[in-house]
């Protein structure tokens, strides 16, 4: 096994510099509303992808060390979602404060010290969201997938991974990811039982109105992981159930009003870009329900006064 390439504080500081330099329009944030990440992450549907992310995280020997219990898994997934929402939809200052906060990062899947595991965690998150988005909403063409790769590599750099440790292009990244998925190595009984308990017994993530992830699981993870986590057989009956669940998700997504279909953080960011200092009441209430925080990425209320930059008008 190759020695891990450790991420130091200098790497994290270099990532902050990259994030600051890349934000040409500070109020639009790191990526901006024209990015593919905005297109994917705004969908409430992709919270279902956390089921696949849990299984892929438990399949990795280093990443799975973050999980002592099922409660730890649920908490880390929640904090990682909030972290990503702030990073994607926040303005420049919010993204920088999020990246520079050891306290916030320590609660997420990104609380790892080697670049390979960090890239695995980030890719698992983005790839799982992409897979669900393409199966339920619409497929992305090659050009958009390459743009998503570039945005993912930018996030990897701002998280502290040096550019020379990243894949050079989209095809190299896909080959690396396929190798990682096919060579996860043996899984301990504890990790196997944890995944089985969360997905099969608890129905994680199980967010309204989308239901459980289990009907999709057997067809979204490699076969060896399906067997290790004792997921249902990928037979004809299971495939029919998978198709019914996919059609159900399509119908739900198509009929939901935009207020409920898209993440409250997306609405909050859109209102920020339109000039509002704070999101409207409905957005704040939905934010509270989804993330536990009323104000997430508005123009300044969510930033503590002691952390606000003196040169920026809030």
Residue pairs with C-beta under 8 A, 6 or more apart in sequence:
2 116
4 62
4 113
4 114
4 115
4 116
4 117
5 114
5 115
5 116
5 165
6 113
6 114
6 115
7 112
7 113
7 114
7 115
7 118
7 160
7 161
11 160
11 161
11 162
12 99
12 100
12 159
12 160
14 160
14 162
15 99
15 157
15 158
15 159
15 160
15 161
16 96
16 99
16 100
16 158
18 154
18 157
18 158
19 30
19 92
19 95
19 96
19 99
19 158
20 92
20 96
22 30
22 154
22 158
23 29
23 30
23 92
23 95
25 32
26 91
26 92
26 93
26 312
27 91
27 92
27 272
27 273
27 299
28 91
28 273
29 88
29 89
29 90
29 91
29 92
29 94
29 95
29 269
29 297
30 87
30 88
30 90
30 92
30 95
30 154
30 155
30 158
31 37
31 38
31 88
31 151
31 154
32 38
33 269
33 270
33 273
35 88
35 147
35 151
36 140
36 144
36 147
36 148
36 151
37 88
37 126
37 148
37 151
37 152
37 155
38 88
38 89
38 266
40 46
40 126
40 129
40 130
40 133
40 148
41 84
41 85
41 88
41 89
41 129
41 263
41 266
42 262
42 263
42 266
43 133
43 137
43 253
43 261
43 262
43 263
44 207
44 210
44 260
44 261
44 262
44 263
44 290
45 132
45 133
45 136
45 137
45 210
45 249
45 253
45 261
46 128
46 129
46 132
46 133
47 81
47 205
47 207
47 210
48 132
48 205
48 207
48 210
48 213
48 216
48 249
49 125
49 128
49 129
49 131
49 132
50 77
50 81
50 128
50 204
50 205
50 213
51 198
51 199
51 204
51 205
51 212
51 213
51 214
51 216
51 217
52 124
52 128
52 131
52 132
52 213
52 216
52 217
52 220
52 221
53 77
53 109
53 124
53 125
53 128
54 73
54 77
54 195
54 198
54 199
54 204
55 195
55 199
55 217
55 221
55 225
55 229
56 124
56 128
56 181
56 221
56 225
57 63
57 64
57 66
57 67
57 73
57 109
57 121
57 124
58 64
58 67
58 73
58 187
58 191
58 192
58 194
58 195
58 229
59 184
59 187
59 191
59 225
59 228
60 117
60 120
60 121
60 184
61 184
61 185
62 112
62 114
62 117
63 109
63 112
63 117
63 120
63 121
64 191
66 72
66 76
66 109
66 111
66 112
67 73
67 76
67 191
67 194
69 194
70 194
70 197
70 198
70 202
73 194
73 198
73 204
74 198
74 204
75 107
76 107
76 108
76 109
77 109
77 205
78 291
78 292
79 104
79 107
79 108
80 107
80 108
80 109
80 110
80 125
81 291
82 291
82 292
82 293
82 296
83 98
83 104
83 105
83 107
83 108
83 110
84 125
85 263
85 265
85 291
85 296
85 297
86 94
86 95
86 98
86 265
86 296
86 297
87 95
87 98
87 99
87 155
87 158
89 263
89 265
89 266
89 268
89 269
89 296
89 297
90 98
90 269
90 296
90 297
91 272
91 297
91 299
93 303
93 308
93 309
93 312
94 297
94 302
94 303
95 158
97 303
97 307
98 104
99 105
99 158
99 159
105 111
109 121
109 124
109 125
110 118
110 121
110 122
110 159
112 118
112 121
115 160
115 161
115 162
115 165
116 165
118 156
118 159
118 160
118 161
119 156
119 161
119 165
119 166
120 180
122 152
122 155
122 156
122 159
123 152
123 173
123 177
123 180
126 148
126 152
127 177
128 220
130 140
130 145
130 148
131 220
132 216
132 220
133 140
134 140
135 246
136 246
136 249
136 250
136 253
137 250
137 253
140 148
145 170
146 170
149 169
149 170
149 173
153 166
153 167
153 173
156 166
157 163
157 166
167 173
167 176
181 222
182 222
182 224
184 224
184 225
187 228
187 229
192 228
192 229
192 230
195 229
196 229
196 230
198 204
199 213
199 214
199 217
199 229
199 231
200 214
200 230
200 231
203 211
203 212
203 213
203 214
204 212
204 213
205 213
206 212
206 213
209 252
209 256
210 249
210 252
211 245
211 248
214 231
214 232
215 238
215 241
215 242
215 244
215 245
216 242
216 245
216 246
217 226
217 231
217 232
218 226
218 231
218 232
218 233
218 234
218 238
218 242
219 234
219 238
219 239
219 242
221 229
221 231
223 234
225 231
226 234
232 238
253 261
259 267
259 282
259 286
260 286
263 290
264 279
264 283
264 284
264 286
264 287
264 289
264 290
264 291
264 296
265 287
265 290
265 291
265 296
265 297
267 279
267 283
267 286
268 279
268 283
268 284
268 287
268 295
268 296
268 297
268 298
269 297
271 279
271 280
271 283
271 298
272 279
272 297
272 298
272 299
276 298
276 299
277 298
277 299
277 300
277 301
277 314
278 284
278 295
278 298
278 299
278 301
279 287
279 295
279 298
284 294
284 295
285 294
287 293
287 294
287 295
287 296
288 294
293 302
295 301
295 302
296 302
299 314
300 308
300 312
300 314
301 314
303 314
308 314
